[in-house]
Amino acid sequence: MKEIKSEVLELKLGEKIRKLRQEKRHTLQELAESTGLSKPLLSQIENDQVTPPLATLLRIAKGLKVGIHYFFEEEGDRQKFVLTRGGSGPFSRRRSGADQVQGYLYRPLAPGIRHKQIEPFLIEFEKAAWDDSRFYSHEGVEFIYLLEGVLEFHYGQEIMTLMPGDSIYYDSAEPHGYVSTGTKPAKAVAVLYSKD
């Protein structure tokens, strides 16, 4: 648990969000209004008490008029390619107590490239029972390729079971969510595309 906690801090998502918000001269209240997120939740995110799930991070990016890639790049990044070795880089875990269920860990797979059209992630889904609070939606499209485990994918009224080697491409504006149902947590490569 300590390892995950230290990896979360390495992403410095809260710090990047606060810095960008201040640069754009937005108050927390203004950001809350433009994203539809609560002011206390945004404050917790900025103070690294809560790591936002990807759908929430996309709403914050849109509210601040940047692409989600902004939060996974470093100031001086100008690379034309990035090689990410297996097992390297921080996973981000959302802590409990916030106002939206998540159920997964994520790690960006191309953090060194600026202004990407797509954002690839390695995702580990936590084992859990499905409940409709796990539904979320955001603009754009997503692609998931399951590497291991069994993933129950909920998309609107449909429920699909994905096995290793299965993939799904979908419009992420439709409510969707997932839970790992096998004996071990499911792992997948997920690619998000969202217009800036």
Residue pairs with C-beta under 8 A, 6 or more apart in sequence:
4 91
4 93
4 105
5 93
7 90
7 91
7 92
7 93
8 48
8 51
8 90
8 91
8 92
8 93
9 48
10 90
11 51
11 71
11 72
11 90
11 92
12 48
13 45
13 48
13 51
13 52
13 57
13 71
13 92
14 45
14 46
14 47
14 48
15 46
15 48
16 70
16 71
17 42
17 45
17 46
17 60
17 64
17 71
18 46
20 64
20 66
20 70
21 28
21 31
21 46
21 64
24 64
24 65
26 34
26 63
26 64
28 39
28 42
28 43
28 46
29 39
31 37
31 42
31 60
31 63
31 64
32 38
32 39
32 42
34 62
34 63
35 42
35 59
35 60
35 62
35 63
36 59
37 56
37 59
37 60
38 99
41 50
41 98
41 99
42 60
44 50
44 98
45 51
45 52
45 56
45 60
49 95
50 94
50 95
50 97
50 98
51 92
51 93
51 94
51 95
52 60
52 94
53 94
53 100
53 102
53 104
53 136
54 68
54 106
54 121
54 138
54 192
55 100
55 136
55 137
55 138
56 100
57 68
57 71
58 68
58 138
58 139
58 140
58 192
58 194
59 138
61 67
61 68
61 70
61 71
61 194
61 196
62 139
62 194
64 70
65 196
66 196
67 115
67 116
67 119
67 194
67 196
68 119
68 192
68 194
69 113
69 114
69 115
69 116
69 119
72 108
72 110
72 111
72 119
73 111
73 112
73 113
73 114
74 111
74 112
77 112
77 113
77 114
78 114
79 112
79 113
80 113
81 113
82 110
82 111
82 112
82 113
84 109
84 110
84 111
89 107
89 108
89 109
89 111
90 107
91 105
91 106
91 107
91 124
92 105
92 106
92 107
93 105
94 102
100 133
100 136
101 131
101 133
101 134
102 134
103 125
103 126
103 128
103 134
103 177
103 178
103 179
103 180
104 123
104 124
104 125
104 126
104 178
105 123
105 124
105 126
106 121
106 122
106 123
106 124
106 190
107 121
107 122
107 123
108 119
108 120
108 121
109 120
109 121
109 122
109 189
110 116
110 119
110 120
117 193
118 191
118 192
118 193
119 191
119 192
119 193
119 194
120 189
120 190
120 191
120 192
121 189
121 190
121 191
121 192
122 187
122 188
122 189
122 190
123 144
123 187
123 188
123 189
123 190
124 185
124 186
124 187
125 149
125 151
125 178
125 179
125 180
125 185
125 186
125 187
125 188
126 179
126 180
126 185
127 179
127 180
127 181
127 182
127 184
127 185
128 134
128 179
128 180
129 179
130 152
130 154
130 177
130 179
134 154
134 177
134 178
134 179
135 154
135 175
135 176
135 177
136 175
136 176
136 177
137 172
137 173
137 174
137 175
137 176
138 172
138 173
138 194
139 172
139 173
139 194
139 195
140 172
140 173
140 192
140 193
140 194
140 195
141 169
141 170
141 171
141 172
141 192
141 193
142 169
142 170
142 172
142 176
142 190
142 191
142 192
142 193
143 167
143 168
143 169
143 170
143 190
143 191
144 151
144 153
144 162
144 167
144 168
144 188
144 189
144 190
144 191
145 166
145 167
145 188
145 189
145 190
146 162
146 163
146 164
146 165
146 166
146 167
146 186
146 187
146 188
147 164
147 187
147 188
147 189
148 164
148 184
148 186
148 187
149 164
149 180
149 182
149 184
149 185
149 186
149 187
150 161
150 162
150 163
150 180
150 181
150 182
150 186
151 161
151 162
151 178
151 179
151 180
151 181
151 186
151 188
152 159
152 160
152 161
152 162
152 178
152 179
152 180
152 181
153 159
153 160
153 161
153 162
153 168
153 176
153 177
153 178
154 175
154 176
154 177
154 178
155 170
155 174
155 175
155 176
156 174
156 175
156 176
160 168
161 181
162 168
162 186
162 188
170 176
172 192
172 194
178 186
180 186
